[in-house]
Amino acid sequence: MPWYIWLLLAVVLGSIIGGLIMLKAGARKIPLTEEQKQRIARRNAEADAEDARDR
């Protein structure tokens, strides 16, 4: 392969990896109260029960 194809390949891979690293660095946890966590757990349990009932 010509050298410019290798260069283009390195630039593309570098852009993808750099973007993923920036995305990971910018991610943050969402602070939730205990009440919100309980509501989420209840909704998940209801959705699981509904999925089990649909099968």
C-alpha positions in Angstrom: 0.0 0.0 0.0 1.2 3.5 -0.7 2.4 5.6 2.3 -0.5 8.0 2.1 -3.0 5.2 2.7 -1.1 4.3 5.9 -1.1 7.9 6.9 -4.8 8.2 6.3 -5.5 5.0 8.2 -3.4 6.3 11.2 -5.3 9.6 11.2 -8.7 7.8 11.1 -7.8 5.4 13.9 -6.3 8.3 15.9 -9.5 10.3 15.5 -11.7 7.4 16.6 -9.6 6.5 19.6 -9.2 10.2 20.6 -12.9 10.7 20.4 -13.6 7.7 22.6 -11.1 8.9 25.2 -12.6 12.4 25.2 -16.1 10.9 25.6 -15.0 8.8 28.5 -13.2 11.7 30.1 -16.3 13.9 29.8 -18.7 11.3 31.2 -19.9 12.0 34.8 -22.1 10.2 37.2 -25.6 11.6 37.8 -26.2 12.2 41.5 -29.5 10.6 42.5 -31.3 10.7 45.8 -32.4 7.4 47.5 -36.0 8.0 46.5 -35.0 8.3 42.8 -32.9 5.1 43.0 -35.9 3.3 44.6 -38.3 4.6 41.8 -35.8 3.4 39.2 -35.5 0.0 40.8 -39.3 -0.3 41.0 -39.7 0.6 37.3 -37.1 -1.9 36.3 -38.8 -4.6 38.4 -42.2 -3.7 36.7 -40.6 -3.8 33.3 -39.0 -7.2 34.0 -42.3 -8.6 35.2 -44.1 -7.3 32.1 -41.4 -8.9 29.9 -41.7 -12.2 31.7 -45.5 -12.1 31.3 -45.2 -11.4 27.5 -43.1 -14.4 26.9 
